[in-house]
Amino acid sequence: MSLSSTAHQLVTLASEGEQGGNHESLSPYLTGGGALFVLLLLLWITTRFNRDR
């Protein structure tokens, strides 16, 4: 398998996936808000354990 045939297969595979990649039940705002909440919670927990410095 040559590099050009591999690249052609990857381009073909990527172009076929354009029809519907998003799941309808996943809201990007809800996912981003949940991720932000989890990261802020981990930051708060980390700062609580680091009181000796």
C-alpha positions in Angstrom: 0.0 0.0 0.0 1.6 3.2 -1.1 1.3 6.6 0.6 -0.9 8.1 -2.2 -3.4 5.2 -2.1 -3.6 5.5 1.7 -4.2 9.2 1.5 -6.9 8.7 -1.1 -8.6 6.1 1.1 -8.5 8.5 4.1 -10.0 11.3 2.0 -12.7 9.1 0.7 -13.5 7.9 4.2 -13.6 11.4 5.6 -15.9 12.6 2.8 -18.4 9.8 3.4 -18.8 10.7 7.0 -20.2 14.2 6.4 -23.8 13.1 6.3 -24.5 13.0 10.0 -21.8 13.0 12.7 -23.8 14.6 15.5 -26.1 12.7 17.7 -29.4 14.6 18.1 -29.6 14.1 21.8 -26.2 15.6 22.6 -26.4 19.4 23.0 -23.0 21.1 22.5 -23.8 23.7 25.1 -24.7 21.0 27.7 -21.6 19.0 26.9 -19.4 22.1 27.1 -21.1 23.3 30.3 -20.7 19.9 31.9 -17.0 19.7 31.0 -16.5 23.2 32.4 -18.2 22.3 35.6 -16.1 19.1 36.0 -12.9 21.0 35.3 -13.8 23.7 37.8 -14.7 21.1 40.4 -11.4 19.4 39.9 -9.6 22.7 40.2 -11.4 23.4 43.5 -10.6 20.0 44.9 -7.0 20.4 43.9 -6.7 23.8 45.7 -8.4 22.4 48.8 -5.7 19.6 49.1 -2.9 22.1 48.6 -3.4 24.3 51.7 0.1 23.7 53.2 1.9 25.8 50.6 
